[in-house]
Amino acid sequence: MTPEERGRRIKEARISKKMTQSEVVGTFITRNMLSQIESGAAAPSLKTLEYLASVLDIPISTLLPQGENDMDGTLLSDAELLVSSRRLYSEGRYREAAAALQSTDVSSPLYDELTAVRARCCLSLAEQLADENSPKAAEYAKEASALADIGFFANSGVKSKALQLLGEIAEKLKKYYEDIISSI
């Protein structure tokens, strides 16, 4: 899809909703930027496309590249997966987001981004489960640590938090088992 085609689709959706450019942009982007996007002069980020699709109440797939750049539909479906998993994450639905991202294909052009989101989901799940004293917390923390090292979006902060949490979980388990042994 050319930038002009994407811009035309955005403009048509805006006009069909009887919205002005100012109403669409809100505080997310400038009206001038929307004008450039609609004319095909500017290439919006995925985050901007997510925002526009949401405001215009259209599927994001109508704004993503198709055709020769996406012959098997992988990029399109991975972009939709990225959008939905980030939404689930922001809603605190970490388990659902992590499960959706579990079988991410390493050959996907969005692999790094999908892996970064999964790392954050696993860390949040580990923190949540550690508060509940669940043994699964350590598994999620370990996975978050491993995923946080992958790709362009590798995140030492996520890795550090995951390793710190693993240490805390190990201490809790050690105390738990010491208490059991001492009571025998």
Residue frames as qw, qx, qy, qz and C-alpha x, y, z in Angstrom:
[[0.000, 0.891, 0.454, 0.000, 0.00, 0.00, 0.00],
 [0.403, 0.445, -0.024, 0.799, 1.38, 3.39, -0.92],
 [0.167, -0.265, -0.459, 0.832, 1.43, 6.28, 1.55],
 [0.278, -0.006, -0.231, -0.932, -1.07, 8.05, -0.69],
 [0.549, -0.257, -0.712, -0.354, -3.49, 5.09, -0.55],
 [0.424, -0.334, -0.694, 0.476, -3.19, 4.89, 3.25],
 [0.026, -0.174, -0.188, 0.966, -3.79, 8.63, 3.50],
 [0.401, -0.126, -0.462, -0.781, -6.83, 8.39, 1.24],
 [0.539, -0.333, -0.772, -0.050, -8.29, 5.63, 3.41],
 [0.297, -0.320, -0.539, 0.720, -7.77, 7.67, 6.57],
 [0.131, 0.096, -0.056, -0.985, -9.30, 10.76, 5.01],
 [0.471, -0.211, -0.627, -0.583, -12.32, 8.82, 3.67],
 [0.488, -0.377, -0.754, 0.228, -12.90, 7.25, 7.08],
 [0.170, -0.264, -0.348, 0.884, -12.65, 10.67, 8.76],
 [0.268, 0.010, -0.263, -0.927, -15.06, 12.27, 6.31],
 [0.504, -0.277, -0.740, -0.350, -17.52, 9.39, 6.56],
 [0.434, -0.436, -0.657, 0.436, -17.55, 9.92, 10.35],
 [0.012, -0.882, -0.247, -0.401, -18.13, 13.65, 9.74],
 [0.640, -0.639, -0.067, 0.421, -15.04, 14.52, 11.78],
 [0.250, 0.939, -0.225, 0.066, -12.66, 17.40, 11.29],
 [0.681, 0.367, -0.491, 0.402, -8.92, 16.87, 11.37],
 [0.099, -0.514, 0.483, -0.702, -8.80, 18.66, 14.72],
 [0.808, -0.283, 0.163, -0.490, -11.40, 16.27, 16.18],
 [0.951, 0.149, -0.267, 0.049, -9.43, 13.25, 15.01],
 [0.526, 0.464, -0.492, 0.516, -6.02, 14.32, 16.29],
 [0.663, -0.706, -0.249, 0.017, -7.04, 15.32, 19.79],
 [0.270, -0.886, 0.375, 0.030, -3.78, 15.66, 21.72],
 [0.908, -0.097, 0.356, 0.199, -2.10, 12.63, 20.15],
 [0.562, 0.110, 0.365, 0.734, -0.67, 14.21, 16.97],
 [0.053, 0.443, 0.018, -0.895, -0.89, 17.62, 15.39],
 [0.615, 0.632, 0.337, -0.330, -3.48, 18.56, 12.80],
 [0.288, 0.770, -0.467, -0.325, -0.61, 19.38, 10.44],
 [0.201, -0.321, 0.922, 0.086, 0.78, 15.85, 10.84],
 [0.559, 0.357, 0.717, -0.212, -2.64, 14.34, 10.07],
 [0.493, 0.782, -0.017, -0.382, -2.84, 16.52, 6.98],
 [0.119, 0.642, -0.717, -0.244, 0.57, 15.23, 5.86],
 [0.379, -0.047, 0.922, -0.063, -0.48, 11.62, 6.53],
 [0.580, 0.555, 0.502, -0.321, -3.72, 12.08, 4.58],
 [0.453, 0.802, -0.223, -0.319, -1.82, 13.54, 1.63],
 [0.968, 0.161, -0.016, 0.190, 0.74, 10.73, 1.68],
 [0.296, 0.812, -0.333, 0.378, 3.59, 13.12, 2.52],
 [0.236, -0.561, 0.672, -0.422, 4.28, 11.56, 5.95],
 [0.651, -0.017, -0.755, -0.076, 4.59, 7.93, 7.06],
 [0.581, -0.604, 0.184, -0.513, 2.87, 7.35, 10.41],
 [0.017, -0.351, 0.899, -0.263, 4.28, 5.04, 13.06],
 [0.385, -0.250, -0.879, -0.128, 2.43, 1.87, 14.05],
 [0.141, -0.391, -0.639, 0.648, 1.37, 3.62, 17.26],
 [0.226, 0.290, -0.049, -0.929, -0.12, 6.49, 15.25],
 [0.414, -0.027, -0.718, -0.559, -1.91, 4.03, 12.97],
 [0.281, -0.320, -0.870, 0.250, -3.32, 2.27, 16.04],
 [0.022, 0.390, 0.384, -0.836, -4.56, 5.58, 17.37],
 [0.319, 0.210, -0.327, -0.864, -6.14, 6.64, 14.06],
 [0.389, -0.136, -0.857, -0.309, -7.82, 3.26, 13.58],
 [0.199, -0.375, -0.777, 0.464, -9.23, 3.49, 17.09],
 [0.114, 0.393, 0.195, -0.891, -10.52, 7.06, 16.73],
 [0.405, 0.231, -0.440, -0.767, -11.98, 6.38, 13.28],
 [0.722, 0.014, 0.569, -0.394, -13.38, 3.02, 14.42],
 [0.771, 0.497, -0.318, -0.241, -11.84, 1.09, 11.52],
 [0.958, -0.185, 0.098, 0.196, -9.78, -2.12, 11.55],
 [0.270, -0.771, 0.422, 0.392, -6.06, -1.37, 11.69],
 [0.647, 0.051, 0.672, 0.358, -5.61, -3.94, 8.91],
 [0.455, 0.803, 0.364, 0.125, -7.08, -1.39, 6.47],
 [0.017, 0.980, -0.194, -0.030, -4.11, 0.87, 7.19],
 [0.588, -0.517, 0.577, 0.233, -1.30, -1.70, 7.10],
 [0.242, 0.528, -0.646, -0.495, 0.77, -2.78, 4.10],
 [0.833, 0.149, 0.500, -0.184, -0.47, -5.68, 2.03],
 [0.704, 0.682, -0.138, -0.140, 0.37, -7.26, -1.29],
 [0.764, 0.445, -0.398, 0.245, 3.94, -7.96, -2.32],
 [0.034, 0.559, -0.599, 0.572, 5.35, -6.94, 1.07],
 [0.493, -0.161, 0.651, -0.555, 2.96, -9.31, 2.82],
 [0.477, 0.165, -0.702, -0.503, 2.38, -12.20, 0.45],
 [0.439, -0.172, -0.881, 0.041, 1.44, -14.72, 3.14],
 [0.460, -0.721, -0.306, -0.419, -0.37, -12.37, 5.49],
 [0.703, -0.233, -0.457, 0.493, 2.29, -12.74, 8.18],
 [0.228, 0.128, -0.185, 0.947, 3.13, -9.07, 8.62],
 [0.407, -0.416, -0.240, -0.777, -0.52, -8.10, 8.72],
 [0.770, -0.448, -0.434, -0.133, -1.46, -10.74, 11.27],
 [0.642, -0.144, -0.393, 0.642, 1.65, -10.04, 13.37],
 [0.035, 0.282, -0.065, 0.956, 0.89, -6.31, 13.36],
 [0.599, -0.471, -0.282, -0.583, -2.64, -7.06, 14.54],
 [0.806, -0.300, -0.459, 0.222, -1.20, -9.42, 17.16],
 [0.421, 0.086, -0.300, 0.852, 1.16, -6.68, 18.34],
 [0.254, -0.389, -0.063, -0.883, -1.68, -4.19, 18.63],
 [0.743, -0.436, -0.338, -0.378, -3.98, -6.59, 20.47],
 [0.769, -0.196, -0.459, 0.400, -1.27, -7.90, 22.82],
 [0.236, 0.182, -0.256, 0.920, -0.23, -4.36, 23.77],
 [0.470, -0.430, -0.156, -0.755, -3.89, -3.55, 24.43],
 [0.829, -0.353, -0.430, -0.058, -4.26, -6.66, 26.61],
 [0.601, -0.002, -0.411, 0.685, -1.07, -5.73, 28.46],
 [0.014, -0.294, 0.131, -0.947, -2.27, -2.18, 29.12],
 [0.658, -0.406, -0.224, -0.593, -5.55, -3.62, 30.44],
 [0.388, -0.489, 0.684, -0.378, -3.60, -5.82, 32.89],
 [0.948, 0.115, 0.144, -0.259, -4.55, -9.02, 31.05],
 [0.069, -0.704, 0.688, 0.161, -0.98, -10.31, 31.09],
 [0.569, -0.072, 0.819, 0.001, -1.76, -14.03, 30.88],
 [0.661, 0.625, 0.398, -0.122, -3.90, -13.57, 27.75],
 [0.305, 0.892, -0.289, -0.165, -1.29, -11.37, 26.09],
 [0.259, -0.561, 0.780, 0.099, 1.56, -13.76, 26.93],
 [0.660, 0.158, 0.733, -0.043, -0.43, -16.74, 25.65],
 [0.598, 0.767, 0.172, -0.159, -1.22, -14.95, 22.38],
 [0.223, 0.866, -0.441, -0.075, 2.48, -14.22, 21.88],
 [0.737, -0.400, 0.545, 0.013, 3.77, -17.66, 22.86],
 [0.786, 0.186, 0.514, 0.289, 4.19, -19.02, 19.34],
 [0.209, 0.903, -0.148, -0.345, 5.75, -15.92, 17.77],
 [0.890, 0.343, 0.130, 0.272, 7.67, -16.91, 14.65],
 [0.533, -0.550, 0.192, 0.614, 11.33, -15.93, 14.76],
 [0.410, 0.180, 0.518, 0.729, 11.18, -15.09, 11.04],
 [0.048, 0.867, 0.496, 0.034, 8.48, -12.47, 11.57],
 [0.347, 0.537, -0.030, 0.768, 9.54, -8.90, 10.75],
 [0.378, -0.703, 0.066, -0.599, 7.92, -7.89, 14.05],
 [0.809, -0.156, -0.530, 0.199, 9.61, -10.62, 16.12],
 [0.364, 0.146, -0.439, 0.808, 11.64, -8.16, 18.23],
 [0.327, -0.307, 0.075, -0.890, 8.60, -6.07, 19.13],
 [0.808, -0.272, -0.361, -0.379, 6.44, -9.11, 19.86],
 [0.733, -0.051, -0.549, 0.398, 9.17, -10.61, 22.04],
 [0.130, 0.236, -0.357, 0.895, 9.60, -7.35, 23.97],
 [0.578, -0.330, -0.057, -0.744, 5.88, -7.27, 24.75],
 [0.869, -0.187, -0.451, -0.078, 5.95, -10.93, 25.82],
 [0.513, 0.125, -0.541, 0.654, 8.92, -10.19, 28.13],
 [0.185, -0.272, 0.256, -0.909, 6.94, -7.43, 29.84],
 [0.765, -0.256, -0.261, -0.530, 3.87, -9.67, 30.11],
 [0.808, -0.070, -0.549, 0.201, 5.92, -12.44, 31.71],
 [0.276, 0.182, -0.481, 0.812, 7.53, -10.02, 34.16],
 [0.429, -0.281, 0.090, -0.854, 4.14, -8.59, 35.16],
 [0.853, -0.190, -0.390, -0.288, 2.73, -12.10, 35.56],
 [0.656, 0.053, -0.589, 0.469, 5.73, -13.09, 37.68],
 [0.001, 0.238, -0.379, 0.894, 5.23, -10.05, 39.93],
 [0.650, -0.251, -0.106, -0.709, 1.53, -10.77, 40.25],
 [0.885, -0.116, -0.442, -0.090, 2.05, -14.45, 41.03],
 [0.465, 0.188, -0.587, 0.635, 4.90, -13.74, 43.45],
 [0.293, -0.301, 0.272, -0.866, 2.50, -11.60, 45.49],
 [0.845, -0.156, -0.091, -0.503, 0.19, -14.63, 45.58],
 [0.435, -0.493, 0.750, -0.068, 3.11, -16.96, 46.51],
 [0.911, 0.338, 0.102, -0.215, 2.51, -19.05, 43.40],
 [0.691, -0.317, 0.519, 0.391, 5.31, -21.40, 42.29],
 [0.616, 0.596, 0.403, 0.321, 4.63, -20.38, 38.66],
 [0.037, -0.985, 0.050, 0.159, 6.07, -16.93, 39.46],
 [0.476, -0.559, 0.545, 0.404, 9.63, -18.22, 39.11],
 [0.601, 0.286, 0.650, 0.367, 8.88, -19.74, 35.68],
 [0.290, 0.892, 0.314, 0.147, 7.52, -16.45, 34.37],
 [0.244, -0.912, 0.232, 0.234, 10.40, -14.44, 35.88],
 [0.592, -0.279, 0.621, 0.431, 12.92, -16.78, 34.26],
 [0.514, 0.536, 0.575, 0.344, 11.17, -16.47, 30.90],
 [0.077, 0.988, 0.127, -0.032, 11.01, -12.67, 31.20],
 [0.420, -0.722, 0.409, 0.368, 14.74, -12.58, 31.89],
 [0.580, 0.010, 0.674, 0.457, 15.52, -14.69, 28.81],
 [0.377, 0.727, 0.517, 0.247, 13.16, -12.77, 26.51],
 [0.113, -0.964, -0.044, 0.239, 14.46, -9.40, 27.69],
 [0.454, -0.513, 0.503, 0.527, 17.82, -10.16, 26.03],
 [0.562, 0.312, 0.682, 0.348, 16.39, -10.72, 22.55],
 [0.383, 0.668, 0.486, 0.414, 16.57, -8.41, 19.58],
 [0.222, 0.505, 0.057, 0.832, 16.58, -4.70, 18.94],
 [0.436, -0.662, -0.060, -0.607, 14.20, -4.02, 21.83],
 [0.681, -0.134, -0.604, 0.391, 16.27, -5.93, 24.41],
 [0.304, -0.793, -0.010, -0.528, 15.60, -4.33, 27.77],
 [0.439, 0.208, -0.696, 0.528, 18.11, -4.52, 30.60],
 [0.341, -0.268, 0.360, -0.826, 15.55, -3.00, 32.99],
 [0.871, -0.087, -0.142, -0.462, 13.09, -5.86, 32.41],
 [0.774, 0.182, -0.573, 0.199, 15.92, -8.39, 32.74],
 [0.155, 0.323, -0.593, 0.722, 17.16, -6.78, 35.95],
 [0.581, -0.229, 0.234, -0.745, 13.68, -6.73, 37.51],
 [0.908, 0.023, -0.319, -0.270, 13.10, -10.36, 36.49],
 [0.636, 0.224, -0.625, 0.392, 16.40, -11.50, 38.03],
 [0.119, -0.310, 0.500, -0.800, 15.72, -9.52, 41.20],
 [0.761, -0.149, 0.033, -0.630, 12.28, -11.11, 41.42],
 [0.852, 0.116, -0.511, -0.003, 13.80, -14.58, 40.93],
 [0.328, 0.278, -0.653, 0.623, 16.10, -13.89, 43.87],
 [0.417, -0.228, 0.345, -0.809, 13.17, -12.81, 46.04],
 [0.876, -0.027, -0.216, -0.431, 11.16, -15.88, 45.04],
 [0.699, 0.205, -0.638, 0.248, 14.13, -18.13, 45.85],
 [0.030, 0.272, -0.603, 0.750, 14.40, -16.54, 49.30],
 [0.663, -0.149, 0.139, -0.721, 10.67, -17.04, 49.95],
 [0.895, 0.078, -0.393, -0.197, 10.88, -20.68, 48.86],
 [0.472, 0.287, -0.688, 0.470, 13.97, -21.27, 50.97],
 [0.247, -0.232, 0.509, -0.791, 12.19, -19.88, 54.05],
 [0.800, -0.045, -0.095, -0.591, 9.04, -21.86, 53.24],
 [0.854, 0.117, -0.508, 0.007, 10.93, -25.15, 53.04],
 [0.260, 0.296, -0.667, 0.633, 13.03, -24.37, 56.11],
 [0.494, -0.214, 0.324, -0.778, 9.79, -23.77, 58.05],
 [0.895, 0.016, -0.253, -0.366, 8.38, -27.11, 56.82],
 [0.689, 0.231, -0.625, 0.284, 11.55, -29.01, 57.75],
 [0.044, 0.300, -0.596, 0.743, 11.75, -27.39, 61.19],
 [0.649, -0.177, 0.179, -0.718, 8.12, -28.34, 61.91],
 [0.851, 0.084, -0.483, -0.189, 8.80, -32.05, 61.26]]
